[in-house]
Amino acid sequence: MSKLSPISGRSLIKILCNKFGFRAVRQKGSHVTLTNETIYVTVPLKEIRAGLLGAILDDCNISREEYFTKV
């Protein structure tokens, strides 16, 4: 399994919206809330390191393998 590498928040939002069916619901300050009608997840607009990226993927019910195949 590949290691997760840091990614910008804007890039992660684009990936989640374009490849996994999420859409932006609102933005408050530097955080954007995304939903796919069943799951809500908040993504900060800063550099997201491996630990937080893994937690966000877990919250979205996206496996690492699935993430790497679509990125």
Contacts in CASP RR format, 6 or more apart in sequence:
PFRMAT RR
TARGET T0000
AUTHOR 0000-0000-0000
METHOD contacts of the structure
MODEL  1
MSKLSPISGRSLIKILCNKFGFRAVRQKGSHVTLTNETIYVTVPLKEIRA
GLLGAILDDCNISREEYFTKV
1 64 0 8 1.000
1 65 0 8 1.000
2 64 0 8 1.000
2 68 0 8 1.000
3 50 0 8 1.000
4 50 0 8 1.000
4 51 0 8 1.000
4 53 0 8 1.000
4 54 0 8 1.000
4 64 0 8 1.000
5 50 0 8 1.000
6 47 0 8 1.000
6 48 0 8 1.000
6 49 0 8 1.000
6 50 0 8 1.000
6 53 0 8 1.000
7 47 0 8 1.000
7 48 0 8 1.000
7 53 0 8 1.000
8 45 0 8 1.000
8 46 0 8 1.000
8 47 0 8 1.000
8 48 0 8 1.000
9 43 0 8 1.000
9 44 0 8 1.000
9 45 0 8 1.000
9 46 0 8 1.000
9 47 0 8 1.000
9 48 0 8 1.000
10 45 0 8 1.000
12 43 0 8 1.000
12 48 0 8 1.000
12 53 0 8 1.000
12 56 0 8 1.000
13 24 0 8 1.000
13 32 0 8 1.000
13 34 0 8 1.000
13 43 0 8 1.000
15 70 0 8 1.000
15 71 0 8 1.000
16 22 0 8 1.000
16 34 0 8 1.000
16 41 0 8 1.000
16 43 0 8 1.000
16 60 0 8 1.000
17 23 0 8 1.000
17 24 0 8 1.000
17 34 0 8 1.000
19 70 0 8 1.000
19 71 0 8 1.000
20 36 0 8 1.000
20 60 0 8 1.000
20 62 0 8 1.000
20 70 0 8 1.000
21 36 0 8 1.000
22 34 0 8 1.000
22 35 0 8 1.000
22 36 0 8 1.000
22 41 0 8 1.000
22 60 0 8 1.000
23 34 0 8 1.000
23 35 0 8 1.000
23 36 0 8 1.000
24 32 0 8 1.000
24 33 0 8 1.000
24 34 0 8 1.000
25 33 0 8 1.000
25 34 0 8 1.000
25 35 0 8 1.000
25 40 0 8 1.000
26 32 0 8 1.000
26 33 0 8 1.000
27 33 0 8 1.000
30 44 0 8 1.000
30 45 0 8 1.000
30 46 0 8 1.000
31 42 0 8 1.000
31 43 0 8 1.000
31 44 0 8 1.000
31 45 0 8 1.000
32 42 0 8 1.000
32 43 0 8 1.000
32 45 0 8 1.000
33 40 0 8 1.000
33 41 0 8 1.000
33 42 0 8 1.000
33 43 0 8 1.000
34 40 0 8 1.000
34 41 0 8 1.000
34 42 0 8 1.000
34 43 0 8 1.000
35 41 0 8 1.000
36 60 0 8 1.000
39 59 0 8 1.000
39 60 0 8 1.000
39 61 0 8 1.000
41 56 0 8 1.000
41 59 0 8 1.000
41 60 0 8 1.000
43 56 0 8 1.000
44 52 0 8 1.000
48 56 0 8 1.000
54 64 0 8 1.000
57 63 0 8 1.000
57 64 0 8 1.000
57 67 0 8 1.000
END
